[in-house]
Structure formats: structure tokens, C-alpha cells
């Protein structure tokens, strides 16, 4: 089985836990705000105003890729914004400041962030509602 250059170890994941928790909380809050700003998730326009700025939208049901003029990128699931896609979580981390520790720990990109999420499933699982 190929390792795809994965460098993420259990020790690194444990060290990154607080950083990953902060990244995921920020990402989910923004995903919720963006989905919440949509008047109708089944009829999406090209843009939406949310969290104080305009976001350009690229709809591919059941997701919407949102990008602002500064290049901040959020891929949100329209019907469950708590769901995480490893690639888009890393893309978000790269598009903002404050998450350099996670980005630097993932030189193999998708493969490292996916491994990080696998090593810390309790951090990345969608919160239980009820």
C-alpha cells in the first residue's frame, strides 16, 4: 500500500490537537454562517453577503464552495455544515492566518490532513445535536 508521503504521526497529531480543534471550530462557524445566509440552499445565486463581506459561490450540490475577495475559501455542506472534507479544511487553513501549525504539519497535503483527522476522530466528528 502506498503511503503517499504521509508524515503525520500519532505524536504530531497529539501535539496539534488544540490547533486542530480551533481550526475546525472556526471552519464550522463560518460554514454555518455562510449556509445560514443563503435564502434557499436549493436555489443558489452567484454570491452572498455574510460575516461582513461578499462571498462568491460555486454550487455543486450538496456543497457550495465560497470564496471572498481575499481568497478565504470555505467548502460548506448545504444540509450539514458540520461535515468536514479534509482537502477543503486544509485549503481553508491555507487561505487564512492563524493555522500555520496545521498547514506546516501537512506537507503531503490531503494525505496528511486526512491522517490527522483519522488520528483524532473525536475532534473531527460532527457535534451531536439533540
DSSP file (Angstrom, degrees, kcal/mol; ACC not computed):
  #  RESIDUE AA STRUCTURE BP1 BP2  ACC     N-H-->O    O-->H-N    N-H-->O    O-->H-N    TCO  KAPPA ALPHA  PHI   PSI    X-CA   Y-CA   Z-CA
    1    1 A X              0   0    0      0, 0.0     2,-0.1     0, 0.0     0, 0.0   0.000 360.0 360.0 360.0 133.8    0.0    0.0    0.0
    2    2 A X        -     0   0    0      1,-0.1     0, 0.0     2,-0.1     0, 0.0  -0.441 360.0-155.1 -73.2 145.0    1.4    3.4   -0.9
    3    3 A X    >   -     0   0    0     -2,-0.1     3,-2.3     3,-0.0    -1,-0.1   0.515  22.2-141.9 -98.6  -5.5    2.0    5.9    1.9
    4    4 A X  T 3   -     0   0    0      1,-0.3   107,-0.2     2,-0.0   108,-0.1   0.712  64.2 -66.4  54.3  23.9    1.6    9.0   -0.4
    5    5 A X  T 3  S+     0   0    0      1,-0.2    -1,-0.3   106,-0.1   103,-0.1   0.708  79.9 177.7  74.0  19.7    4.4   10.7    1.5
    6    6 A X    <   +     0   0    0     -3,-2.3    -1,-0.2     1,-0.2   100,-0.1  -0.347  14.7 174.1 -60.7 130.4    2.3   10.9    4.7
    7    7 A X        +     0   0    0     98,-0.2     2,-0.3    -2,-0.1    -1,-0.2   0.465  37.0 118.8-113.9  -7.5    4.3   12.4    7.5
    8    8 A X        -     0   0    0      4,-0.1     2,-0.3     3,-0.1    98,-0.0  -0.456  41.1-176.2 -69.4 123.9    1.6   12.7   10.1
    9    9 A X     >  -     0   0    0     -2,-0.3     4,-2.6     1,-0.1     5,-0.2  -0.753  40.4-109.4-113.5 162.8    2.3   10.6   13.2
   10   10 A X  H  > S+     0   0    0     -2,-0.3     4,-2.3     1,-0.2     5,-0.2   0.868 120.4  53.4 -58.3 -35.6    0.3   10.0   16.4
   11   11 A X  H  > S+     0   0    0      2,-0.2     4,-2.0     1,-0.2    -1,-0.2   0.913 109.8  46.1 -66.8 -42.5    2.7   12.1   18.3
   12   12 A X  H  > S+     0   0    0      2,-0.2     4,-2.2     1,-0.2    -2,-0.2   0.907 111.6  52.6 -66.2 -40.9    2.3   15.0   15.9
   13   13 A X  H  X S+     0   0    0     -4,-2.6     4,-0.8     1,-0.2    -2,-0.2   0.920 108.5  50.1 -60.5 -43.9   -1.4   14.7   15.9
   14   14 A X  H >< S+     0   0    0     -4,-2.3     3,-0.7     1,-0.2     4,-0.3   0.904 111.6  48.5 -61.8 -41.1   -1.5   14.8   19.7
   15   15 A X  H 3< S+     0   0    0     -4,-2.0     3,-0.4     1,-0.2     4,-0.3   0.858 113.5  47.6 -65.5 -35.6    0.6   17.9   19.7
   16   16 A X  H 3X S+     0   0    0     -4,-2.2     4,-3.0     1,-0.2     3,-0.3   0.506  80.8 103.8 -84.8  -5.0   -1.6   19.5   17.1
   17   17 A X  H <X S+     0   0    0     -4,-0.8     4,-2.8    -3,-0.7     5,-0.2   0.884  82.1  44.8 -49.2 -51.9   -4.9   18.7   18.9
   18   18 A X  H  > S+     0   0    0     -3,-0.4     4,-2.1    -4,-0.3    -1,-0.2   0.894 115.5  48.9 -62.2 -37.0   -5.6   22.2   20.2
   19   19 A X  H  > S+     0   0    0     -3,-0.3     4,-2.4    -4,-0.3    -2,-0.2   0.908 112.8  47.2 -66.4 -42.0   -4.7   23.8   16.9
   20   20 A X  H  X S+     0   0    0     -4,-3.0     4,-2.9     2,-0.2     5,-0.2   0.906 110.1  52.7 -66.8 -41.7   -6.9   21.3   15.0
   21   21 A X  H  X S+     0   0    0     -4,-2.8     4,-2.4    -5,-0.3    -2,-0.2   0.922 111.9  46.1 -59.2 -44.0   -9.8   21.9   17.5
   22   22 A X  H  X S+     0   0    0     -4,-2.1     4,-2.3    -5,-0.2    -2,-0.2   0.916 113.1  49.7 -64.8 -44.3   -9.5   25.7   16.9
   23   23 A X  H  X S+     0   0    0     -4,-2.4     4,-2.8     1,-0.2    -2,-0.2   0.936 113.1  45.9 -59.6 -48.4   -9.3   25.3   13.1
   24   24 A X  H  X S+     0   0    0     -4,-2.9     4,-2.9     1,-0.2     5,-0.2   0.907 112.1  50.6 -65.5 -42.2  -12.4   23.0   13.0
   25   25 A X  H  X S+     0   0    0     -4,-2.4     4,-2.2    -5,-0.2    -1,-0.2   0.918 113.9  45.3 -61.6 -42.8  -14.4   25.3   15.3
   26   26 A X  H  X S+     0   0    0     -4,-2.3     4,-2.1     2,-0.2    -2,-0.2   0.925 114.3  48.2 -65.5 -45.5  -13.6   28.3   13.1
   27   27 A X  H  X S+     0   0    0     -4,-2.8     4,-2.7    -5,-0.2    -2,-0.2   0.932 113.1  47.3 -61.4 -47.1  -14.3   26.5    9.9
   28   28 A X  H  X S+     0   0    0     -4,-2.9     4,-2.7     1,-0.2     5,-0.2   0.895 110.1  52.5 -64.5 -40.2  -17.6   25.1   11.1
   29   29 A X  H  X S+     0   0    0     -4,-2.2     4,-2.2    -5,-0.2    -1,-0.2   0.916 113.2  44.6 -61.5 -42.2  -18.7   28.5   12.5
   30   30 A X  H  X S+     0   0    0     -4,-2.1     4,-2.6     2,-0.2    -2,-0.2   0.903 111.8  52.0 -69.2 -41.2  -18.0   30.1    9.1
   31   31 A X  H  X S+     0   0    0     -4,-2.7     4,-2.6     1,-0.2     5,-0.3   0.921 111.2  48.1 -60.4 -43.8  -19.7   27.2    7.2
   32   32 A X  H  X S+     0   0    0     -4,-2.7     4,-2.7     1,-0.2    -2,-0.2   0.920 111.7  49.7 -62.8 -43.6  -22.8   27.6    9.3
   33   33 A X  H  X S+     0   0    0     -4,-2.2     4,-1.2    -5,-0.2    -2,-0.2   0.905 113.1  46.6 -62.7 -41.5  -22.8   31.4    8.8
   34   34 A X  H  X S+     0   0    0     -4,-2.6     4,-0.5     2,-0.2     3,-0.3   0.937 115.3  43.9 -68.3 -46.9  -22.5   31.0    5.0
   35   35 A X  H >< S+     0   0    0     -4,-2.6     3,-1.1     1,-0.2    -2,-0.2   0.901 112.5  54.4 -64.4 -39.3  -25.1   28.3    4.7
   36   36 A X  H 3< S+     0   0    0     -4,-2.7    -1,-0.2    -5,-0.3    -2,-0.2   0.767 102.7  57.5 -65.0 -25.6  -27.4   30.3    7.0
   37   37 A X  H 3< S+     0   0    0     -4,-1.2     2,-0.4    -3,-0.3    -1,-0.2   0.607  83.7  99.9 -80.9 -11.6  -27.0   33.4    4.8
   38   38 A X    <<  -     0   0    0     -3,-1.1     3,-0.3    -4,-0.5     6,-0.1  -0.615  66.8-149.1 -77.1 127.8  -28.4   31.6    1.8
   39   39 A X  S    S+     0   0    0     -2,-0.4     2,-0.3     1,-0.3    -1,-0.2   0.858  87.4   3.2 -65.0 -32.5  -32.0   32.4    1.2
   40   40 A X    >   -     0   0    0      3,-0.3     3,-2.0     1,-0.1    -1,-0.3  -0.839  61.9-153.6-155.2 110.9  -32.6   28.9   -0.3
   41   41 A X  T 3  S+     0   0    0     -3,-0.3     3,-0.3    -2,-0.3    37,-0.1   0.671  98.1  57.0 -64.0 -13.8  -30.0   26.2   -0.5
   42   42 A X  T 3  S+     0   0    0      1,-0.2    -1,-0.3    36,-0.0     2,-0.3   0.552 111.1  42.2 -91.1  -7.4  -31.7   24.6   -3.5
   43   43 A X  S <  S-     0   0    0     -3,-2.0     2,-0.4     2,-0.0    -3,-0.3  -0.700  79.6-179.9-138.6  81.8  -31.6   27.9   -5.5
   44   44 A X        -     0   0    0     -3,-0.3    15,-0.1    -2,-0.3    -3,-0.1  -0.702  13.0-152.2 -96.1 132.3  -28.1   29.4   -5.0
   45   45 A X        -     0   0    0     -2,-0.4    14,-0.1     2,-0.2    -1,-0.1  -0.064  37.0 -93.9 -82.0-168.3  -27.1   32.7   -6.7
   46   46 A X  S    S+     0   0    0      1,-0.1    11,-2.9    10,-0.1     2,-0.3   0.610 101.0  19.2 -86.0 -13.2  -23.5   33.6   -7.6
   47   47 A X  E     -A   56   0A   0      9,-0.3     2,-0.3    19,-0.0    -2,-0.2  -0.984  56.0-167.0-153.9 161.1  -22.8   35.5   -4.4
   48   48 A X  E     -A   55   0A   0      7,-2.0     7,-3.0    -2,-0.3     2,-0.6  -0.988  22.4-129.8-147.8 147.7  -24.0   36.0   -0.8
   49   49 A X  E     +A   54   0A   0     -2,-0.3     2,-0.3     5,-0.2     5,-0.2  -0.904  44.9 148.2-100.2 121.4  -23.2   38.6    1.9
   50   50 A X  E >   +A   53   0A   0      3,-2.6     3,-1.9    -2,-0.6   -16,-0.1  -0.991  55.2  10.4-152.5 151.8  -22.2   37.0    5.2
   51   51 A X  T 3  S-     0   0    0     -2,-0.3    -1,-0.1     1,-0.3     3,-0.1   0.828 130.9 -52.7  43.6  42.4  -19.9   37.8    8.1
   52   52 A X  T 3  S+     0   0    0      1,-0.2     2,-0.3    -3,-0.0    -1,-0.3   0.571 121.3  67.0  81.5  10.7  -19.4   41.3    6.9
   53   53 A X  E <  S-A   50   0A   0     -3,-1.9    -3,-2.6    -5,-0.0     2,-0.4  -0.983  81.3 -94.9-155.5 166.6  -18.3   40.6    3.3
   54   54 A X  E     -A   49   0A   0     -2,-0.3    15,-0.6    -5,-0.2     2,-0.4  -0.681  33.5-161.1 -87.0 136.9  -19.3   39.3   -0.1
   55   55 A X  E     -AB  48  68A   0     -7,-3.0    -7,-2.0    -2,-0.4     2,-0.4  -0.961  12.9-136.7-118.5 135.1  -18.6   35.6   -0.9
   56   56 A X  E     -AB  47  67A   0     11,-3.4    11,-2.1    -2,-0.4     2,-0.4  -0.774  26.2-145.8 -90.5 135.1  -18.6   34.2   -4.4
   57   57 A X  E     - B   0  66A   0    -11,-2.9     2,-0.4    -2,-0.4     9,-0.2  -0.830  22.4-174.2-113.7 140.0  -20.4   30.9   -4.7
   58   58 A X  E     - B   0  65A   0      7,-1.9     7,-2.6    -2,-0.4     2,-0.4  -0.922  23.2-153.7-128.8 102.6  -19.7   27.8   -6.7
   59   59 A X  E     + B   0  64A   0     -2,-0.4     5,-0.2     5,-0.2     2,-0.1  -0.630  29.1 159.1 -87.2 130.5  -22.6   25.4   -6.2
   60   60 A X  E >   - B   0  63A   0      3,-2.7     3,-2.1    -2,-0.4    -1,-0.0  -0.647  56.3 -91.3-146.9  84.7  -22.1   21.6   -6.6
   61   61 A X  T 3  S+     0   0    0      1,-0.4     3,-0.1    -2,-0.1    16,-0.1  -0.015 110.8  20.2 -44.2 129.9  -24.9   20.0   -4.7
   62   62 A X  T 3  S+     0   0    0     14,-0.1    16,-3.2   -21,-0.1    17,-0.5  -0.865 127.3  51.9 -98.1  26.3  -24.8   19.2   -1.8
   63   63 A X  E <   -BC  60  77A   0     -3,-2.1    -3,-2.7    14,-0.3     2,-0.4  -0.798  57.3-158.0-118.5 160.5  -21.8   21.5   -1.4
   64   64 A X  E     -BC  59  76A   0     12,-2.2    12,-2.6    -2,-0.3     2,-0.6  -0.982  12.7-145.4-136.4 127.9  -21.1   25.1   -2.1
   65   65 A X  E     -BC  58  75A   0     -7,-2.6    -7,-1.9    -2,-0.4     2,-0.4  -0.831  21.1-165.8 -91.8 122.7  -17.6   26.5   -2.4
   66   66 A X  E     +BC  57  74A   0      8,-3.4     8,-2.8    -2,-0.6     2,-0.4  -0.920  11.1 174.0-114.6 132.2  -17.4   30.0   -1.0
   67   67 A X  E     -BC  56  73A   0    -11,-2.1   -11,-3.4    -2,-0.4     6,-0.2  -0.997  14.2-153.4-140.1 133.9  -14.6   32.4   -1.6
   68   68 A X  E >   -B   55   0A   0      4,-1.8     3,-1.9    -2,-0.4   -13,-0.2  -0.421  40.4 -93.2 -96.7 178.5  -14.2   36.0   -0.7
   69   69 A X  T 3  S+     0   0    0    -15,-0.6   -14,-0.1     1,-0.3    -1,-0.1   0.692 124.4  58.4 -66.2 -18.2  -12.1   38.7   -2.4
   70   70 A X  T 3  S-     0   0    0      2,-0.1    -1,-0.3     0, 0.0     3,-0.1   0.471 120.4-106.6 -88.3  -2.0   -9.2   38.0    0.0
   71   71 A X    <   +     0   0    0     -3,-1.9     2,-0.3     1,-0.3    -2,-0.1   0.523  64.6 155.2  90.1   6.0   -9.1   34.4   -1.2
   72   72 A X        -     0   0    0      1,-0.0    -4,-1.8    22,-0.0     2,-0.5  -0.548  27.8-159.4 -67.3 128.6  -10.6   32.9    2.0
   73   73 A X  E     +C   67   0A   0     -2,-0.3     2,-0.4    18,-0.2    -6,-0.2  -0.950  18.9 174.2-123.6 127.8  -12.1   29.6    0.9
   74   74 A X  E     -C   66   0A   0     -8,-2.8    -8,-3.4    -2,-0.5     2,-0.7  -0.993  16.0-159.5-132.8 125.2  -14.8   27.6    2.6
   75   75 A X  E     -C   65   0A   0     -2,-0.4     2,-0.4   -10,-0.2   -10,-0.2  -0.923  23.3-171.3-101.6 111.7  -16.4   24.4    1.2
   76   76 A X  E     -C   64   0A   0    -12,-2.6   -12,-2.2    -2,-0.7     2,-0.5  -0.867  25.6-130.1-111.8 137.4  -19.7   24.0    3.1
   77   77 A X  E     -C   63   0A   0     -2,-0.4     3,-0.3     6,-0.3   -14,-0.3  -0.741  21.4-144.1 -79.1 124.6  -22.1   21.1    3.0
   78   78 A X  S    S+     0   0    0    -16,-3.2     3,-0.2    -2,-0.5    -1,-0.1   0.805  94.4  32.9 -63.8 -32.2  -25.5   22.7    2.4
   79   79 A X  S    S+     0   0    0    -17,-0.5    -1,-0.2     1,-0.2     2,-0.1   0.529 133.8  23.9-106.8  -8.0  -27.6   20.4    4.6
   80   80 A X    >   -     0   0    0     -3,-0.3     3,-2.2     3,-0.1    -3,-0.3  -0.525  61.2-179.2-154.7  80.8  -25.0   19.6    7.3
   81   81 A X  T 3  S+     0   0    0      1,-0.3   -49,-0.1    -3,-0.2   -50,-0.1   0.596  77.5  71.6 -62.8  -9.8  -22.3   22.4    7.6
   82   82 A X  T 3  S+     0   0    0    -51,-0.1    -1,-0.3    45,-0.1   -54,-0.1   0.684  74.0 104.3 -77.7 -17.0  -20.6   20.4   10.4
   83   83 A X    <   -     0   0    0     -3,-2.2     2,-0.4    -6,-0.1    -6,-0.3  -0.387  62.4-147.5 -67.4 141.9  -19.3   17.8    7.9
   84   84 A X        -     0   0    0     40,-0.2     2,-0.6    -2,-0.1     3,-0.1  -0.921  14.6-161.8-116.2 135.1  -15.7   18.1    7.1
   85   85 A X     >  -     0   0    0     -2,-0.4     4,-2.4   -10,-0.2     5,-0.2  -0.975  20.8-141.9-106.3 121.0  -13.8   17.4    3.9
   86   86 A X  H  > S+     0   0    0     -2,-0.6     4,-2.2     1,-0.2     5,-0.2   0.886  97.7  50.3 -53.1 -44.5  -10.1   17.0    4.7
   87   87 A X  H  > S+     0   0    0      1,-0.2     4,-2.4     2,-0.2    -1,-0.2   0.927 113.7  43.8 -62.1 -45.1   -8.9   18.8    1.5
   88   88 A X  H  > S+     0   0    0      2,-0.2     4,-2.3     1,-0.2    -1,-0.2   0.801 109.8  56.3 -74.7 -27.4  -11.2   21.8    1.9
   89   89 A X  H  X S+     0   0    0     -4,-2.4     4,-2.3     2,-0.2    -1,-0.2   0.928 111.7  43.9 -64.5 -44.0  -10.4   22.1    5.6
   90   90 A X  H  X S+     0   0    0     -4,-2.2     4,-2.2    -5,-0.2    -2,-0.2   0.892 111.0  54.2 -67.7 -39.5   -6.7   22.3    4.7
   91   91 A X  H  X S+     0   0    0     -4,-2.4     4,-1.2     2,-0.2   -18,-0.2   0.915 109.5  48.4 -60.2 -42.4   -7.5   24.7    1.9
   92   92 A X  H >X S+     0   0    0     -4,-2.3     3,-0.8     1,-0.2     4,-0.7   0.947 109.3  52.5 -61.0 -47.9   -9.3   26.9    4.4
   93   93 A X  H >< S+     0   0    0     -4,-2.3     3,-0.6     1,-0.3     6,-0.4   0.861 110.9  48.2 -57.0 -36.6   -6.4   26.7    6.8
   94   94 A X  H 3< S+     0   0    0     -4,-2.2    -1,-0.3     1,-0.2    -2,-0.2   0.733 107.0  57.1 -74.1 -22.7   -4.0   27.8    4.0
   95   95 A X  H << S+     0   0    0     -4,-1.2     2,-0.3    -3,-0.8    -1,-0.2   0.513 108.9  44.1 -91.3  -4.2   -6.3   30.7    3.0
   96   96 A X  S << S-     0   0    0     -4,-0.7     3,-0.4    -3,-0.6     2,-0.3  -0.829  83.6-109.2-129.6 169.3   -6.3   32.4    6.4
   97   97 A X  S    S+     0   0    0     -2,-0.3    -2,-0.1     1,-0.2    -3,-0.0  -0.678  88.6  52.5 -95.4 156.9   -3.8   33.3    9.0
   98   98 A X  S    S+     0   0    0     -2,-0.3    -1,-0.2    -5,-0.0     3,-0.1   0.340  88.9  77.8 105.8  -5.3   -3.6   31.6   12.4
   99   99 A X     >  +     0   0    0     -3,-0.4     4,-2.1    -6,-0.4     3,-0.4  -0.003  48.9 122.9-123.7  29.4   -3.4   28.0   11.3
  100  100 A X  H  >  +     0   0    0      1,-0.2     4,-3.3     2,-0.2     5,-0.3   0.836  68.4  61.9 -61.5 -34.5    0.2   27.7   10.2
  101  101 A X  H  > S+     0   0    0      1,-0.2     4,-1.2     2,-0.2    -1,-0.2   0.916 108.7  42.0 -60.7 -42.7    0.9   24.9   12.7
  102  102 A X  H  4 S+     0   0    0     -3,-0.4     4,-0.3     2,-0.2    -1,-0.2   0.937 116.1  48.8 -68.7 -46.3   -1.6   22.6   11.0
  103  103 A X  H >< S+     0   0    0     -4,-2.1     3,-1.6     1,-0.2    -2,-0.2   0.931 111.8  48.4 -59.8 -47.1   -0.6   23.7    7.5
  104  104 A X  H 3< S+     0   0    0     -4,-3.3     3,-0.4     1,-0.3    -1,-0.2   0.792 107.2  56.8 -65.7 -27.3    3.1   23.1    8.2
  105  105 A X  T 3< S+     0   0    0     -4,-1.2    -1,-0.3    -5,-0.3    -2,-0.2   0.454 100.7  63.3 -82.3   0.7    2.4   19.7    9.7
  106  106 A X    X   +     0   0    0     -3,-1.6     3,-1.8    -4,-0.3    -1,-0.2  -0.447  50.4 147.6-123.3  59.3    0.8   18.6    6.4
  107  107 A X  T 3  S+     0   0    0     -3,-0.4    -1,-0.1     1,-0.3     3,-0.1   0.767  76.6  58.3 -66.4 -22.2    3.4   18.7    3.7
  108  108 A X  T >  S-     0   0    0      1,-0.3     3,-1.4    -3,-0.2    -1,-0.3   0.189  98.4-152.9 -90.2  17.7    1.7   15.8    2.0
  109  109 A X  T X> S+     0   0    0     -3,-1.8     4,-2.3     1,-0.3     3,-0.6  -0.220  70.7  15.1  57.9-125.1   -1.4   17.9    1.7
  110  110 A X  H 3> S+     0   0    0      1,-0.2     4,-2.7     2,-0.2    -1,-0.3   0.862 127.1  55.5 -51.4 -42.8   -4.7   15.9    1.7
  111  111 A X  H <> S+     0   0    0     -3,-1.4     4,-1.7     1,-0.2    -1,-0.2   0.880 110.5  43.9 -64.6 -38.7   -3.0   12.7    2.8
  112  112 A X  H <> S+     0   0    0     -3,-0.6     4,-2.6     2,-0.2    -1,-0.2   0.920 115.3  46.6 -72.7 -43.4   -1.6   14.3    6.0
  113  113 A X  H  X S+     0   0    0     -4,-2.3     4,-2.4     2,-0.2    -2,-0.2   0.894 112.6  51.0 -67.4 -37.3   -4.7   16.2    6.9
  114  114 A X  H  X S+     0   0    0     -4,-2.7     4,-2.2    -5,-0.3    -1,-0.2   0.915 111.6  47.8 -63.7 -41.4   -6.8   13.1    6.4
  115  115 A X  H  X S+     0   0    0     -4,-1.7     4,-2.3    -5,-0.3    -2,-0.2   0.902 109.7  53.3 -64.9 -41.0   -4.5   11.1    8.6
  116  116 A X  H  X S+     0   0    0     -4,-2.6     4,-1.2     1,-0.2    -2,-0.2   0.927 110.7  46.2 -59.3 -45.8   -4.6   13.9   11.2
  117  117 A X  H  < S+     0   0    0     -4,-2.4     7,-0.3     1,-0.2    -1,-0.2   0.873 112.0  51.9 -65.0 -36.8   -8.4   13.7   11.2
  118  118 A X  H >< S+     0   0    0     -4,-2.2     3,-0.7     1,-0.2    -1,-0.2   0.870 108.9  50.3 -65.8 -36.4   -8.3    9.9   11.4
  119  119 A X  H 3< S+     0   0    0     -4,-2.3    -1,-0.2     1,-0.3    -2,-0.2   0.722 120.0  35.9 -75.3 -20.8   -5.9   10.0   14.4
  120  120 A X  T >X  +     0   0    0     -4,-1.2     3,-1.6    -3,-0.2     4,-1.4  -0.444  68.4 154.7-127.7  58.6   -8.2   12.4   16.2
  121  121 A X  H <> S+     0   0    0     -3,-0.7     4,-1.8     1,-0.3    -1,-0.1   0.818  70.8  61.6 -61.2 -30.8  -11.7   11.3   15.3
  122  122 A X  H 34 S+     0   0    0      1,-0.2    -1,-0.3     2,-0.2    -2,-0.0   0.756 105.6  48.7 -67.5 -21.6  -13.3   12.7   18.4
  123  123 A X  H <4 S+     0   0    0     -3,-1.6    -1,-0.2    -6,-0.2    -2,-0.2   0.849 116.8  39.5 -80.7 -37.8  -12.1   16.2   17.3
  124  124 A X  H  < S+     0   0    0     -4,-1.4    -2,-0.2    -7,-0.3   -40,-0.2   0.595  86.4 108.9 -94.8 -11.5  -13.5   16.0   13.8
  125  125 A X  S  < S-     0   0    0     -4,-1.8     3,-0.1    -5,-0.2   -42,-0.0  -0.383  81.7-100.7 -64.7 141.7  -16.8   14.2   14.3
  126  126 A X        -     0   0    0      1,-0.1    -1,-0.1   -42,-0.1   -43,-0.1  -0.351  46.9 -99.5 -59.9 142.1  -19.8   16.4   13.8
  127  127 A X        -     0   0    0      1,-0.1     2,-0.4    -3,-0.1    -1,-0.1  -0.303  37.4-110.5 -62.9 147.6  -21.2   17.6   17.2
  128  128 A X        -     0   0    0     -3,-0.1     2,-0.3     2,-0.0    -1,-0.1  -0.652  33.6-161.0 -80.2 131.5  -24.2   15.7   18.5
  129  129 A X              0   0    0     -2,-0.4    -3,-0.0     1,-0.1    -1,-0.0  -0.810 360.0 360.0-107.9 151.0  -27.4   17.7   18.4
  130  130 A X              0   0    0     -2,-0.3    -1,-0.1     0, 0.0    -2,-0.0   0.455 360.0 360.0 151.2 360.0  -30.5   16.9   20.4
